[in-house]
Amino acid sequence: MTTYTVPDSWGHAAAAGLEPRTVTLVPRSDLDERYAYLSATRPAPGGPPSSRS
């Protein structure tokens, strides 16, 4: 199992050519903690470059 921080996850997505869009943190419970859902998209071919760095 590997755990990444949210900023590290964004960096891995960007390095893979994806544009990070949203993050939803999962509330802590007795069974789960430190989880999040990340959403990323592929840039449109020939589209403008991402404004995110």
All heavy atoms as atom14 arrays in JSON, in Angstrom:
{
  "sequence": "MTTYTVPDSWGHAAAAGLEPRTVTLVPRSDLDERYAYLSATRPAPGGPPSSRS",
  "atom14_mask": [
    [1, 1, 1, 1, 1, 1, 1, 1, 0, 0, 0, 0, 0, 0],
    [1, 1, 1, 1, 1, 1, 1, 0, 0, 0, 0, 0, 0, 0],
    [1, 1, 1, 1, 1, 1, 1, 0, 0, 0, 0, 0, 0, 0],
    [1, 1, 1, 1, 1, 1, 1, 1, 1, 1, 1, 1, 0, 0],
    [1, 1, 1, 1, 1, 1, 1, 0, 0, 0, 0, 0, 0, 0],
    [1, 1, 1, 1, 1, 1, 1, 0, 0, 0, 0, 0, 0, 0],
    [1, 1, 1, 1, 1, 1, 1, 0, 0, 0, 0, 0, 0, 0],
    [1, 1, 1, 1, 1, 1, 1, 1, 0, 0, 0, 0, 0, 0],
    [1, 1, 1, 1, 1, 1, 0, 0, 0, 0, 0, 0, 0, 0],
    [1, 1, 1, 1, 1, 1, 1, 1, 1, 1, 1, 1, 1, 1],
    [1, 1, 1, 1, 0, 0, 0, 0, 0, 0, 0, 0, 0, 0],
    [1, 1, 1, 1, 1, 1, 1, 1, 1, 1, 0, 0, 0, 0],
    [1, 1, 1, 1, 1, 0, 0, 0, 0, 0, 0, 0, 0, 0],
    [1, 1, 1, 1, 1, 0, 0, 0, 0, 0, 0, 0, 0, 0],
    [1, 1, 1, 1, 1, 0, 0, 0, 0, 0, 0, 0, 0, 0],
    [1, 1, 1, 1, 1, 0, 0, 0, 0, 0, 0, 0, 0, 0],
    [1, 1, 1, 1, 0, 0, 0, 0, 0, 0, 0, 0, 0, 0],
    [1, 1, 1, 1, 1, 1, 1, 1, 0, 0, 0, 0, 0, 0],
    [1, 1, 1, 1, 1, 1, 1, 1, 1, 0, 0, 0, 0, 0],
    [1, 1, 1, 1, 1, 1, 1, 0, 0, 0, 0, 0, 0, 0],
    [1, 1, 1, 1, 1, 1, 1, 1, 1, 1, 1, 0, 0, 0],
    [1, 1, 1, 1, 1, 1, 1, 0, 0, 0, 0, 0, 0, 0],
    [1, 1, 1, 1, 1, 1, 1, 0, 0, 0, 0, 0, 0, 0],
    [1, 1, 1, 1, 1, 1, 1, 0, 0, 0, 0, 0, 0, 0],
    [1, 1, 1, 1, 1, 1, 1, 1, 0, 0, 0, 0, 0, 0],
    [1, 1, 1, 1, 1, 1, 1, 0, 0, 0, 0, 0, 0, 0],
    [1, 1, 1, 1, 1, 1, 1, 0, 0, 0, 0, 0, 0, 0],
    [1, 1, 1, 1, 1, 1, 1, 1, 1, 1, 1, 0, 0, 0],
    [1, 1, 1, 1, 1, 1, 0, 0, 0, 0, 0, 0, 0, 0],
    [1, 1, 1, 1, 1, 1, 1, 1, 0, 0, 0, 0, 0, 0],
    [1, 1, 1, 1, 1, 1, 1, 1, 0, 0, 0, 0, 0, 0],
    [1, 1, 1, 1, 1, 1, 1, 1, 0, 0, 0, 0, 0, 0],
    [1, 1, 1, 1, 1, 1, 1, 1, 1, 0, 0, 0, 0, 0],
    [1, 1, 1, 1, 1, 1, 1, 1, 1, 1, 1, 0, 0, 0],
    [1, 1, 1, 1, 1, 1, 1, 1, 1, 1, 1, 1, 0, 0],
    [1, 1, 1, 1, 1, 0, 0, 0, 0, 0, 0, 0, 0, 0],
    [1, 1, 1, 1, 1, 1, 1, 1, 1, 1, 1, 1, 0, 0],
    [1, 1, 1, 1, 1, 1, 1, 1, 0, 0, 0, 0, 0, 0],
    [1, 1, 1, 1, 1, 1, 0, 0, 0, 0, 0, 0, 0, 0],
    [1, 1, 1, 1, 1, 0, 0, 0, 0, 0, 0, 0, 0, 0],
    [1, 1, 1, 1, 1, 1, 1, 0, 0, 0, 0, 0, 0, 0],
    [1, 1, 1, 1, 1, 1, 1, 1, 1, 1, 1, 0, 0, 0],
    [1, 1, 1, 1, 1, 1, 1, 0, 0, 0, 0, 0, 0, 0],
    [1, 1, 1, 1, 1, 0, 0, 0, 0, 0, 0, 0, 0, 0],
    [1, 1, 1, 1, 1, 1, 1, 0, 0, 0, 0, 0, 0, 0],
    [1, 1, 1, 1, 0, 0, 0, 0, 0, 0, 0, 0, 0, 0],
    [1, 1, 1, 1, 0, 0, 0, 0, 0, 0, 0, 0, 0, 0],
    [1, 1, 1, 1, 1, 1, 1, 0, 0, 0, 0, 0, 0, 0],
    [1, 1, 1, 1, 1, 1, 1, 0, 0, 0, 0, 0, 0, 0],
    [1, 1, 1, 1, 1, 1, 0, 0, 0, 0, 0, 0, 0, 0],
    [1, 1, 1, 1, 1, 1, 0, 0, 0, 0, 0, 0, 0, 0],
    [1, 1, 1, 1, 1, 1, 1, 1, 1, 1, 1, 0, 0, 0],
    [1, 1, 1, 1, 1, 1, 0, 0, 0, 0, 0, 0, 0, 0]
  ],
  "atom14_positions": [
    [[0.84, -1.16, 0.0], [0.0, 0.0, 0.0], [0.89, 1.24, 0.0], [1.91, 1.28, 0.66], [-0.91, -0.02, 1.23], [-1.76, 1.21, 1.32], [-2.78, 1.22, 2.81], [-4.21, 0.4, 2.19], [0.0, 0.0, 0.0], [0.0, 0.0, 0.0], [0.0, 0.0, 0.0], [0.0, 0.0, 0.0], [0.0, 0.0, 0.0], [0.0, 0.0, 0.0]],
    [[0.46, 2.24, -0.74], [1.19, 3.49, -0.82], [0.25, 4.62, -0.47], [-0.91, 4.62, -0.87], [1.75, 3.71, -2.23], [2.58, 2.61, -2.56], [2.54, 4.98, -2.32], [0.0, 0.0, 0.0], [0.0, 0.0, 0.0], [0.0, 0.0, 0.0], [0.0, 0.0, 0.0], [0.0, 0.0, 0.0], [0.0, 0.0, 0.0], [0.0, 0.0, 0.0]],
    [[0.74, 5.58, 0.28], [-0.06, 6.75, 0.65], [0.64, 8.0, 0.13], [1.85, 8.15, 0.29], [-0.2, 6.84, 2.18], [-0.78, 5.62, 2.65], [-1.06, 8.0, 2.6], [0.0, 0.0, 0.0], [0.0, 0.0, 0.0], [0.0, 0.0, 0.0], [0.0, 0.0, 0.0], [0.0, 0.0, 0.0], [0.0, 0.0, 0.0], [0.0, 0.0, 0.0]],
    [[-0.13, 8.88, -0.5], [0.39, 10.15, -0.99], [-0.39, 11.29, -0.35], [-1.57, 11.16, -0.09], [0.23, 10.27, -2.51], [0.99, 9.25, -3.31], [0.34, 8.14, -3.85], [2.34, 9.4, -3.53], [1.04, 7.2, -4.58], [3.04, 8.46, -4.26], [2.4, 7.37, -4.79], [3.08, 6.45, -5.51], [0.0, 0.0, 0.0], [0.0, 0.0, 0.0]],
    [[0.27, 12.42, -0.16], [-0.45, 13.62, 0.26], [-1.22, 14.14, -0.95], [-0.94, 13.77, -2.09], [0.52, 14.7, 0.76], [1.35, 15.1, -0.34], [1.37, 14.21, 1.93], [0.0, 0.0, 0.0], [0.0, 0.0, 0.0], [0.0, 0.0, 0.0], [0.0, 0.0, 0.0], [0.0, 0.0, 0.0], [0.0, 0.0, 0.0], [0.0, 0.0, 0.0]],
    [[-2.18, 15.01, -0.71], [-2.94, 15.58, -1.82], [-2.01, 16.32, -2.79], [-2.09, 16.1, -4.0], [-4.1, 16.47, -1.31], [-4.75, 17.23, -2.45], [-5.13, 15.62, -0.58], [0.0, 0.0, 0.0], [0.0, 0.0, 0.0], [0.0, 0.0, 0.0], [0.0, 0.0, 0.0], [0.0, 0.0, 0.0], [0.0, 0.0, 0.0], [0.0, 0.0, 0.0]],
    [[-1.09, 17.19, -2.32], [-0.19, 17.85, -3.27], [0.66, 16.85, -4.08], [0.88, 17.06, -5.28], [0.69, 18.74, -2.4], [-0.14, 19.0, -1.18], [-0.92, 17.73, -0.96], [0.0, 0.0, 0.0], [0.0, 0.0, 0.0], [0.0, 0.0, 0.0], [0.0, 0.0, 0.0], [0.0, 0.0, 0.0], [0.0, 0.0, 0.0], [0.0, 0.0, 0.0]],
    [[1.12, 15.78, -3.45], [1.88, 14.77, -4.19], [1.01, 14.09, -5.24], [1.46, 13.82, -6.35], [2.46, 13.72, -3.25], [3.66, 14.22, -2.45], [4.24, 15.26, -2.84], [4.01, 13.56, -1.46], [0.0, 0.0, 0.0], [0.0, 0.0, 0.0], [0.0, 0.0, 0.0], [0.0, 0.0, 0.0], [0.0, 0.0, 0.0], [0.0, 0.0, 0.0]],
    [[-0.25, 13.82, -4.9], [-1.16, 13.21, -5.85], [-1.36, 14.11, -7.06], [-1.37, 13.65, -8.2], [-2.52, 12.93, -5.19], [-2.36, 12.0, -4.15], [0.0, 0.0, 0.0], [0.0, 0.0, 0.0], [0.0, 0.0, 0.0], [0.0, 0.0, 0.0], [0.0, 0.0, 0.0], [0.0, 0.0, 0.0], [0.0, 0.0, 0.0], [0.0, 0.0, 0.0]],
    [[-1.54, 15.42, -6.81], [-1.67, 16.37, -7.92], [-0.42, 16.31, -8.8], [-0.53, 16.33, -10.03], [-1.82, 17.8, -7.41], [-3.12, 18.26, -6.86], [-3.25, 19.25, -5.93], [-4.44, 17.85, -7.18], [-4.59, 19.45, -5.65], [-5.34, 18.61, -6.41], [-4.96, 16.9, -8.05], [-6.71, 18.45, -6.49], [-6.34, 16.74, -8.12], [-7.18, 17.51, -7.36]],
    [[0.74, 16.28, -8.18], [2.0, 16.24, -8.94], [2.12, 14.99, -9.79], [2.55, 15.06, -10.94], [0.0, 0.0, 0.0], [0.0, 0.0, 0.0], [0.0, 0.0, 0.0], [0.0, 0.0, 0.0], [0.0, 0.0, 0.0], [0.0, 0.0, 0.0], [0.0, 0.0, 0.0], [0.0, 0.0, 0.0], [0.0, 0.0, 0.0], [0.0, 0.0, 0.0]],
    [[1.72, 13.84, -9.25], [1.77, 12.59, -10.02], [0.79, 12.64, -11.19], [1.11, 12.18, -12.29], [1.46, 11.39, -9.13], [2.55, 11.06, -8.16], [3.8, 10.64, -8.55], [2.57, 11.09, -6.81], [4.55, 10.43, -7.49], [3.83, 10.69, -6.41], [0.0, 0.0, 0.0], [0.0, 0.0, 0.0], [0.0, 0.0, 0.0], [0.0, 0.0, 0.0]],
    [[-0.39, 13.2, -10.97], [-1.36, 13.32, -12.06], [-0.83, 14.23, -13.16], [-0.9, 13.9, -14.35], [-2.7, 13.86, -11.52], [0.0, 0.0, 0.0], [0.0, 0.0, 0.0], [0.0, 0.0, 0.0], [0.0, 0.0, 0.0], [0.0, 0.0, 0.0], [0.0, 0.0, 0.0], [0.0, 0.0, 0.0], [0.0, 0.0, 0.0], [0.0, 0.0, 0.0]],
    [[-0.26, 15.37, -12.77], [0.29, 16.31, -13.75], [1.46, 15.69, -14.51], [1.58, 15.85, -15.73], [0.71, 17.6, -13.06], [0.0, 0.0, 0.0], [0.0, 0.0, 0.0], [0.0, 0.0, 0.0], [0.0, 0.0, 0.0], [0.0, 0.0, 0.0], [0.0, 0.0, 0.0], [0.0, 0.0, 0.0], [0.0, 0.0, 0.0], [0.0, 0.0, 0.0]],
    [[2.3, 14.94, -13.81], [3.45, 14.29, -14.46], [2.98, 13.24, -15.47], [3.69, 12.95, -16.44], [4.36, 13.66, -13.42], [0.0, 0.0, 0.0], [0.0, 0.0, 0.0], [0.0, 0.0, 0.0], [0.0, 0.0, 0.0], [0.0, 0.0, 0.0], [0.0, 0.0, 0.0], [0.0, 0.0, 0.0], [0.0, 0.0, 0.0], [0.0, 0.0, 0.0]],
    [[1.79, 12.69, -15.27], [1.23, 11.69, -16.19], [0.46, 12.36, -17.33], [-0.15, 11.68, -18.15], [0.31, 10.73, -15.44], [0.0, 0.0, 0.0], [0.0, 0.0, 0.0], [0.0, 0.0, 0.0], [0.0, 0.0, 0.0], [0.0, 0.0, 0.0], [0.0, 0.0, 0.0], [0.0, 0.0, 0.0], [0.0, 0.0, 0.0], [0.0, 0.0, 0.0]],
    [[0.49, 13.7, -17.39], [-0.18, 14.42, -18.46], [-1.64, 14.73, -18.2], [-2.36, 15.11, -19.1], [0.0, 0.0, 0.0], [0.0, 0.0, 0.0], [0.0, 0.0, 0.0], [0.0, 0.0, 0.0], [0.0, 0.0, 0.0], [0.0, 0.0, 0.0], [0.0, 0.0, 0.0], [0.0, 0.0, 0.0], [0.0, 0.0, 0.0], [0.0, 0.0, 0.0]],
    [[-2.08, 14.55, -16.96], [-3.46, 14.84, -16.59], [-3.57, 16.2, -15.93], [-2.6, 16.7, -15.36], [-4.0, 13.76, -15.64], [-3.98, 12.34, -16.18], [-4.35, 11.36, -15.09], [-4.92, 12.21, -17.37], [0.0, 0.0, 0.0], [0.0, 0.0, 0.0], [0.0, 0.0, 0.0], [0.0, 0.0, 0.0], [0.0, 0.0, 0.0], [0.0, 0.0, 0.0]],
    [[-4.75, 16.79, -16.01], [-4.99, 18.07, -15.34], [-5.87, 17.83, -14.12], [-7.05, 17.48, -14.27], [-5.68, 19.04, -16.31], [-4.79, 19.43, -17.47], [-5.45, 20.43, -18.41], [-6.6, 20.84, -18.15], [-4.81, 20.78, -19.4], [0.0, 0.0, 0.0], [0.0, 0.0, 0.0], [0.0, 0.0, 0.0], [0.0, 0.0, 0.0], [0.0, 0.0, 0.0]],
    [[-5.34, 17.97, -12.92], [-6.14, 17.8, -11.71], [-7.3, 18.79, -11.69], [-7.13, 19.94, -12.06], [-5.16, 18.08, -10.58], [-3.81, 17.85, -11.18], [-3.94, 18.27, -12.61], [0.0, 0.0, 0.0], [0.0, 0.0, 0.0], [0.0, 0.0, 0.0], [0.0, 0.0, 0.0], [0.0, 0.0, 0.0], [0.0, 0.0, 0.0], [0.0, 0.0, 0.0]],
    [[-8.47, 18.33, -11.28], [-9.67, 19.18, -11.26], [-10.25, 19.36, -9.87], [-10.49, 20.47, -9.45], [-10.74, 18.6, -12.19], [-10.32, 18.56, -13.64], [-10.14, 19.96, -14.15], [-9.76, 19.91, -15.56], [-9.42, 20.96, -16.25], [-9.38, 22.13, -15.68], [-9.09, 20.84, -17.51], [0.0, 0.0, 0.0], [0.0, 0.0, 0.0], [0.0, 0.0, 0.0]],
    [[-10.55, 18.27, -9.18], [-11.19, 18.38, -7.87], [-10.64, 17.34, -6.91], [-10.08, 16.33, -7.34], [-12.72, 18.18, -7.94], [-12.99, 16.88, -8.42], [-13.38, 19.21, -8.83], [0.0, 0.0, 0.0], [0.0, 0.0, 0.0], [0.0, 0.0, 0.0], [0.0, 0.0, 0.0], [0.0, 0.0, 0.0], [0.0, 0.0, 0.0], [0.0, 0.0, 0.0]],
    [[-10.81, 17.61, -5.64], [-10.49, 16.63, -4.6], [-11.63, 16.65, -3.58], [-12.16, 17.71, -3.25], [-9.14, 16.92, -3.9], [-9.13, 18.26, -3.2], [-8.79, 15.82, -2.93], [0.0, 0.0, 0.0], [0.0, 0.0, 0.0], [0.0, 0.0, 0.0], [0.0, 0.0, 0.0], [0.0, 0.0, 0.0], [0.0, 0.0, 0.0], [0.0, 0.0, 0.0]],
    [[-12.06, 15.47, -3.17], [-13.09, 15.33, -2.15], [-12.51, 14.47, -1.04], [-12.16, 13.31, -1.26], [-14.35, 14.65, -2.71], [-14.82, 15.41, -3.82], [-15.43, 14.55, -1.65], [0.0, 0.0, 0.0], [0.0, 0.0, 0.0], [0.0, 0.0, 0.0], [0.0, 0.0, 0.0], [0.0, 0.0, 0.0], [0.0, 0.0, 0.0], [0.0, 0.0, 0.0]],
    [[-12.38, 15.06, 0.14], [-11.84, 14.32, 1.27], [-12.92, 13.45, 1.88], [-14.07, 13.87, 2.01], [-11.29, 15.29, 2.32], [-10.17, 16.21, 1.83], [-9.76, 17.16, 2.95], [-8.98, 15.42, 1.32], [0.0, 0.0, 0.0], [0.0, 0.0, 0.0], [0.0, 0.0, 0.0], [0.0, 0.0, 0.0], [0.0, 0.0, 0.0], [0.0, 0.0, 0.0]],
    [[-12.57, 12.23, 2.25], [-13.51, 11.3, 2.88], [-13.49, 11.56, 4.38], [-12.42, 11.59, 4.99], [-13.11, 9.84, 2.58], [-14.01, 8.87, 3.3], [-13.12, 9.58, 1.08], [0.0, 0.0, 0.0], [0.0, 0.0, 0.0], [0.0, 0.0, 0.0], [0.0, 0.0, 0.0], [0.0, 0.0, 0.0], [0.0, 0.0, 0.0], [0.0, 0.0, 0.0]],
    [[-14.66, 11.77, 4.98], [-14.68, 12.02, 6.43], [-14.09, 10.85, 7.21], [-14.25, 9.69, 6.81], [-16.17, 12.16, 6.75], [-16.82, 12.49, 5.45], [-15.99, 11.82, 4.4], [0.0, 0.0, 0.0], [0.0, 0.0, 0.0], [0.0, 0.0, 0.0], [0.0, 0.0, 0.0], [0.0, 0.0, 0.0], [0.0, 0.0, 0.0], [0.0, 0.0, 0.0]],
    [[-13.41, 11.15, 8.27], [-12.81, 10.12, 9.11], [-13.91, 9.31, 9.79], [-14.9, 9.84, 10.25], [-11.92, 10.76, 10.16], [-11.21, 9.74, 11.04], [-10.32, 10.41, 12.03], [-9.19, 10.97, 11.3], [-8.05, 11.3, 11.86], [-7.87, 11.16, 13.15], [-7.08, 11.8, 11.14], [0.0, 0.0, 0.0], [0.0, 0.0, 0.0], [0.0, 0.0, 0.0]],
    [[-13.71, 7.99, 9.82], [-14.64, 7.11, 10.53], [-13.82, 6.06, 11.27], [-12.59, 6.05, 11.2], [-15.6, 6.44, 9.55], [-14.92, 5.46, 8.79], [0.0, 0.0, 0.0], [0.0, 0.0, 0.0], [0.0, 0.0, 0.0], [0.0, 0.0, 0.0], [0.0, 0.0, 0.0], [0.0, 0.0, 0.0], [0.0, 0.0, 0.0], [0.0, 0.0, 0.0]],
    [[-14.49, 5.15, 11.95], [-13.78, 4.08, 12.67], [-13.02, 3.16, 11.72], [-12.04, 2.53, 12.1], [-14.76, 3.26, 13.5], [-15.32, 4.03, 14.68], [-14.7, 5.06, 15.06], [-16.36, 3.62, 15.21], [0.0, 0.0, 0.0], [0.0, 0.0, 0.0], [0.0, 0.0, 0.0], [0.0, 0.0, 0.0], [0.0, 0.0, 0.0], [0.0, 0.0, 0.0]],
    [[-13.48, 3.06, 10.48], [-12.86, 2.14, 9.52], [-11.91, 2.83, 8.54], [-11.0, 2.2, 8.02], [-13.94, 1.4, 8.74], [-14.87, 0.52, 9.57], [-15.95, -0.05, 8.67], [-14.1, -0.58, 10.26], [0.0, 0.0, 0.0], [0.0, 0.0, 0.0], [0.0, 0.0, 0.0], [0.0, 0.0, 0.0], [0.0, 0.0, 0.0], [0.0, 0.0, 0.0]],
    [[-12.16, 4.09, 8.25], [-11.38, 4.78, 7.22], [-10.83, 6.09, 7.74], [-11.46, 6.78, 8.52], [-12.27, 5.1, 6.01], [-12.79, 3.85, 5.34], [-12.02, 2.89, 5.22], [-13.96, 3.86, 4.94], [0.0, 0.0, 0.0], [0.0, 0.0, 0.0], [0.0, 0.0, 0.0], [0.0, 0.0, 0.0], [0.0, 0.0, 0.0], [0.0, 0.0, 0.0]],
    [[-9.65, 6.42, 7.26], [-9.07, 7.73, 7.48], [-8.02, 7.96, 6.41], [-7.53, 7.04, 5.79], [-8.47, 7.88, 8.88], [-7.31, 6.93, 9.15], [-6.74, 7.13, 10.54], [-7.31, 6.56, 11.5], [-5.75, 7.84, 10.66], [0.0, 0.0, 0.0], [0.0, 0.0, 0.0], [0.0, 0.0, 0.0], [0.0, 0.0, 0.0], [0.0, 0.0, 0.0]],
    [[-7.71, 9.19, 6.18], [-6.7, 9.58, 5.19], [-7.04, 9.13, 3.78], [-6.18, 8.69, 3.03], [-5.33, 9.04, 5.58], [-4.8, 9.67, 6.86], [-3.41, 9.22, 7.12], [-3.47, 8.21, 8.15], [-2.47, 7.43, 8.49], [-1.33, 7.51, 7.88], [-2.6, 6.54, 9.45], [0.0, 0.0, 0.0], [0.0, 0.0, 0.0], [0.0, 0.0, 0.0]],
    [[-8.28, 9.25, 3.37], [-8.67, 8.91, 2.01], [-9.26, 10.13, 1.33], [-9.84, 11.0, 1.96], [-9.73, 7.8, 2.0], [-9.16, 6.45, 2.36], [-9.25, 5.99, 3.67], [-8.53, 5.67, 1.41], [-8.72, 4.75, 4.01], [-7.99, 4.43, 1.75], [-8.09, 3.98, 3.05], [-7.57, 2.78, 3.39], [0.0, 0.0, 0.0], [0.0, 0.0, 0.0]],
    [[-9.11, 10.18, 0.01], [-9.69, 11.25, -0.79], [-9.96, 10.71, -2.19], [-9.33, 9.75, -2.64], [-8.75, 12.44, -0.87], [0.0, 0.0, 0.0], [0.0, 0.0, 0.0], [0.0, 0.0, 0.0], [0.0, 0.0, 0.0], [0.0, 0.0, 0.0], [0.0, 0.0, 0.0], [0.0, 0.0, 0.0], [0.0, 0.0, 0.0], [0.0, 0.0, 0.0]],
    [[-10.91, 11.33, -2.84], [-11.18, 11.04, -4.26], [-10.64, 12.19, -5.07], [-10.93, 13.36, -4.78], [-12.68, 10.88, -4.51], [-13.27, 9.67, -3.83], [-13.94, 9.79, -2.63], [-13.13, 8.41, -4.4], [-14.48, 8.69, -2.0], [-13.66, 7.3, -3.77], [-14.33, 7.44, -2.58], [-14.86, 6.34, -1.97], [0.0, 0.0, 0.0], [0.0, 0.0, 0.0]],
    [[-9.83, 11.88, -6.08], [-9.25, 12.9, -6.94], [-9.86, 12.77, -8.33], [-10.11, 11.66, -8.8], [-7.74, 12.72, -7.03], [-7.0, 12.82, -5.71], [-5.6, 12.26, -5.84], [-6.95, 14.25, -5.25], [0.0, 0.0, 0.0], [0.0, 0.0, 0.0], [0.0, 0.0, 0.0], [0.0, 0.0, 0.0], [0.0, 0.0, 0.0], [0.0, 0.0, 0.0]],
    [[-10.09, 13.89, -8.97], [-10.61, 13.91, -10.32], [-9.63, 14.65, -11.21], [-9.16, 15.74, -10.87], [-11.97, 14.62, -10.34], [-12.42, 14.78, -11.65], [0.0, 0.0, 0.0], [0.0, 0.0, 0.0], [0.0, 0.0, 0.0], [0.0, 0.0, 0.0], [0.0, 0.0, 0.0], [0.0, 0.0, 0.0], [0.0, 0.0, 0.0], [0.0, 0.0, 0.0]],
    [[-9.3, 14.05, -12.35], [-8.38, 14.68, -13.29], [-8.87, 14.38, -14.71], [-9.57, 13.4, -14.94], [-6.96, 14.14, -13.11], [0.0, 0.0, 0.0], [0.0, 0.0, 0.0], [0.0, 0.0, 0.0], [0.0, 0.0, 0.0], [0.0, 0.0, 0.0], [0.0, 0.0, 0.0], [0.0, 0.0, 0.0], [0.0, 0.0, 0.0], [0.0, 0.0, 0.0]],
    [[-8.53, 15.25, -15.64], [-8.92, 15.07, -17.04], [-7.69, 15.14, -17.93], [-6.66, 15.69, -17.55], [-9.92, 16.15, -17.48], [-9.32, 17.43, -17.3], [-11.22, 16.07, -16.68], [0.0, 0.0, 0.0], [0.0, 0.0, 0.0], [0.0, 0.0, 0.0], [0.0, 0.0, 0.0], [0.0, 0.0, 0.0], [0.0, 0.0, 0.0], [0.0, 0.0, 0.0]],
    [[-7.85, 14.57, -19.12], [-6.81, 14.73, -20.14], [-7.03, 16.07, -20.83], [-8.16, 16.44, -21.11], [-6.92, 13.63, -21.19], [-6.56, 12.28, -20.68], [-6.63, 11.31, -21.82], [-6.46, 9.96, -21.29], [-6.3, 8.91, -22.03], [-6.3, 9.01, -23.33], [-6.16, 7.73, -21.48], [0.0, 0.0, 0.0], [0.0, 0.0, 0.0], [0.0, 0.0, 0.0]],
    [[-5.95, 16.77, -21.16], [-6.1, 18.02, -21.9], [-6.67, 17.72, -23.29], [-6.39, 16.68, -23.88], [-4.69, 18.58, -22.01], [-3.85, 17.79, -21.06], [-4.56, 16.5, -20.8], [0.0, 0.0, 0.0], [0.0, 0.0, 0.0], [0.0, 0.0, 0.0], [0.0, 0.0, 0.0], [0.0, 0.0, 0.0], [0.0, 0.0, 0.0], [0.0, 0.0, 0.0]],
    [[-7.49, 18.64, -23.8], [-8.02, 18.48, -25.15], [-6.89, 18.61, -26.16], [-6.01, 19.47, -26.01], [-9.09, 19.55, -25.42], [0.0, 0.0, 0.0], [0.0, 0.0, 0.0], [0.0, 0.0, 0.0], [0.0, 0.0, 0.0], [0.0, 0.0, 0.0], [0.0, 0.0, 0.0], [0.0, 0.0, 0.0], [0.0, 0.0, 0.0], [0.0, 0.0, 0.0]],
    [[-6.86, 17.76, -27.18], [-5.81, 17.87, -28.21], [-5.85, 19.25, -28.86], [-6.92, 19.72, -29.27], [-6.15, 16.78, -29.22], [-7.06, 15.84, -28.49], [-7.78, 16.66, -27.46], [0.0, 0.0, 0.0], [0.0, 0.0, 0.0], [0.0, 0.0, 0.0], [0.0, 0.0, 0.0], [0.0, 0.0, 0.0], [0.0, 0.0, 0.0], [0.0, 0.0, 0.0]],
    [[-4.73, 19.92, -28.9], [-4.65, 21.23, -29.52], [-5.3, 22.34, -28.72], [-5.4, 23.46, -29.18], [0.0, 0.0, 0.0], [0.0, 0.0, 0.0], [0.0, 0.0, 0.0], [0.0, 0.0, 0.0], [0.0, 0.0, 0.0], [0.0, 0.0, 0.0], [0.0, 0.0, 0.0], [0.0, 0.0, 0.0], [0.0, 0.0, 0.0], [0.0, 0.0, 0.0]],
    [[-5.76, 22.02, -27.51], [-6.4, 23.03, -26.67], [-5.37, 23.93, -26.02], [-4.16, 23.7, -26.13], [0.0, 0.0, 0.0], [0.0, 0.0, 0.0], [0.0, 0.0, 0.0], [0.0, 0.0, 0.0], [0.0, 0.0, 0.0], [0.0, 0.0, 0.0], [0.0, 0.0, 0.0], [0.0, 0.0, 0.0], [0.0, 0.0, 0.0], [0.0, 0.0, 0.0]],
    [[-5.84, 24.95, -25.33], [-4.91, 25.86, -24.66], [-4.19, 25.13, -23.53], [-4.74, 24.2, -22.94], [-5.81, 26.96, -24.11], [-7.16, 26.35, -24.01], [-7.23, 25.31, -25.11], [0.0, 0.0, 0.0], [0.0, 0.0, 0.0], [0.0, 0.0, 0.0], [0.0, 0.0, 0.0], [0.0, 0.0, 0.0], [0.0, 0.0, 0.0], [0.0, 0.0, 0.0]],
    [[-2.96, 25.53, -23.23], [-2.24, 24.89, -22.12], [-2.94, 25.17, -20.8], [-3.64, 26.18, -20.65], [-0.84, 25.54, -22.16], [-1.03, 26.78, -22.97], [-2.21, 26.58, -23.87], [0.0, 0.0, 0.0], [0.0, 0.0, 0.0], [0.0, 0.0, 0.0], [0.0, 0.0, 0.0], [0.0, 0.0, 0.0], [0.0, 0.0, 0.0], [0.0, 0.0, 0.0]],
    [[-2.76, 24.27, -19.88], [-3.37, 24.41, -18.55], [-2.8, 25.62, -17.84], [-1.62, 25.95, -17.96], [-3.09, 23.16, -17.73], [-3.54, 23.34, -16.42], [0.0, 0.0, 0.0], [0.0, 0.0, 0.0], [0.0, 0.0, 0.0], [0.0, 0.0, 0.0], [0.0, 0.0, 0.0], [0.0, 0.0, 0.0], [0.0, 0.0, 0.0], [0.0, 0.0, 0.0]],
    [[-3.64, 26.3, -17.06], [-3.17, 27.45, -16.28], [-2.62, 27.0, -14.94], [-2.1, 27.79, -14.18], [-4.32, 28.43, -16.07], [-5.37, 27.79, -15.34], [0.0, 0.0, 0.0], [0.0, 0.0, 0.0], [0.0, 0.0, 0.0], [0.0, 0.0, 0.0], [0.0, 0.0, 0.0], [0.0, 0.0, 0.0], [0.0, 0.0, 0.0], [0.0, 0.0, 0.0]],
    [[-2.76, 25.7, -14.62], [-2.25, 25.18, -13.34], [-0.8, 24.78, -13.52], [-0.4, 24.31, -14.56], [-3.07, 23.98, -12.89], [-4.5, 24.32, -12.63], [-5.27, 23.06, -12.31], [-6.67, 23.36, -12.25], [-7.42, 23.16, -11.2], [-6.91, 22.64, -10.11], [-8.68, 23.45, -11.19], [0.0, 0.0, 0.0], [0.0, 0.0, 0.0], [0.0, 0.0, 0.0]],
    [[-0.05, 24.9, -12.43], [1.35, 24.47, -12.5], [1.63, 23.39, -11.51], [0.9, 23.1, -10.64], [2.28, 25.64, -12.27], [1.99, 26.29, -11.06], [0.0, 0.0, 0.0], [0.0, 0.0, 0.0], [0.0, 0.0, 0.0], [0.0, 0.0, 0.0], [0.0, 0.0, 0.0], [0.0, 0.0, 0.0], [0.0, 0.0, 0.0], [0.0, 0.0, 0.0]]
  ]
}
